[in-house]
Amino acid sequence: MDCFTRLEALIDTGSADAVEEARALLKHLAAGSRAAFDAADEFLIELMTLAFLVGAELEAFH
């Protein structure tokens, strides 16, 4: 499984553990360029926001 396929699977998971694993994968990908680092940073912010919203909505639902 390549990095992008794994990242897609992590997005579908939407858990807090997925954020840490995505951070490690993106750090590996972004090691070469500033543009890749910036894209990885934006991706992580969006993934963490999604994980927070899903968690908050689940708490409100119960």
C-alpha positions in Angstrom: 0.0 0.0 0.0 1.5 3.3 -1.0 1.5 6.5 1.2 -1.4 8.1 -0.7 -3.6 5.1 -0.4 -2.9 4.9 3.3 -3.6 8.6 3.7 -7.0 8.1 2.0 -7.8 5.3 4.3 -6.8 7.5 7.3 -9.2 10.2 6.1 -12.0 7.7 5.9 -11.2 6.6 9.5 -11.5 10.1 10.9 -10.1 9.1 14.3 -7.6 10.8 16.6 -5.1 8.0 16.0 -5.4 8.6 12.3 -4.1 12.1 12.8 -0.8 10.8 14.4 -0.3 8.3 11.7 -1.1 10.8 8.9 1.4 13.2 10.5 4.2 10.6 10.3 3.4 9.7 6.7 3.2 13.3 5.6 6.4 14.2 7.4 8.1 11.5 5.4 6.6 12.9 2.2 7.3 16.5 3.0 11.0 16.0 3.8 12.0 17.1 0.3 10.3 20.4 -0.4 8.7 23.4 1.3 5.6 23.3 -0.9 5.0 19.7 0.1 5.5 20.6 3.7 3.0 23.4 3.5 0.5 21.1 1.8 1.0 18.5 4.4 0.5 21.0 7.2 -2.8 22.2 5.6 -3.9 18.6 5.3 -3.2 17.8 8.9 -5.2 20.9 10.1 -8.2 19.7 8.1 -7.9 16.1 9.3 -7.6 17.3 12.9 -10.6 19.6 12.4 -12.6 16.7 10.9 -11.7 14.4 13.8 -12.7 17.0 16.3 -16.1 17.7 14.6 -16.9 14.0 14.3 -16.0 13.5 18.0 -18.0 16.5 19.1 -21.0 15.5 17.1 -20.9 11.9 18.5 -20.9 13.3 22.0 -23.9 15.6 21.2 -25.8 12.7 19.6 -25.5 10.5 22.7 
